[in-house]
């Protein structure tokens, strides 16, 4: 995953700061496709018992075409490849509070986690491979405020009071940007250890 144009980050930050009236931390999540370890959900996050016909054909496709593509990518790339690889992990009880954030973020073209001392949100900036001037304005997909907001940790983890947790992965460049942002001397920046 490549880093999005810096203007997308600025637009997401501007949207959140204009509505919340406080400094925010902006983290590019990109495509949200974690492994789910939540009762009532399949490993890909879909609800067990729904869309059974669609699921049958997806498994058929994944087993045949996906295997072939994985072999080609592995041989061509010189290592093991997986087209259906997932990044991150969700754990929690049935109907976990984390599912609200993740169900909202999964269909996003380019998801951003934005948080401040009293807000946490997921914002979609649209497709980040286009010129920012040609893209629609960012939209808030999910939002929570204190005291109902989950705890965001700089250790790439979001946790809710019901014990559910979303552990997300970042690219090297995004982790470096986050570290630089949090290293700043701005006392208004949220400290969500």
C-alpha positions, 0 to 999 in steps of 0.5 A: 500500500502506498502513502496517499497524497498529503492533501488527503490527510490535510482534508481529513484533519480539517474536517475533524478539527472544524467539527470538534474544535480541538487538535486531532491525530490522523492515521491512514488505515487504508483498506480495513480487512481484519481477521474476526474472532467474534462469535456470530461472525465469520473470519472475514467479518460477515454475519454467520447464517446470512447470504449463504448462496453468495458465500457458496459461490465466493468459496468456490471462486476463492478455492479455484481461482484464488489458489491459482493466483496465489501460486502465480504470485508466489512463483513470480514474486519469489516468495509466498503470496496470498491474495486474500490476506487480512491485516489486523485482528478483531476480538470480542464477545458476540455483538461486540462494540468494535463491530460498529466501527469496523462495519462502517469502515470496511466498505470505505475506499480509504479509511482514516482513524481520527481521534482527539481527547474527546472524539474517535472517528473513521473518515473516508477520503474516497479513492486516494489514487486520484488527484485530490482536487478531483475527489469528493470531500471526506465523509465521517462513517463512524463517530463516538464521543467520550464517555462512549468513545473507545480507547485508542492506543499508540500501540495500534490498538483500539479497545472498548469497555465490553472487552472488544479490541481492534488491532490494526496494522500500519505501513512503515511510512504511516507508523513513522508519520504517527511517531513524528506527530505524537513526538510534537510538543503540542500539549493539546494533542491527545495522549491515548497511551 
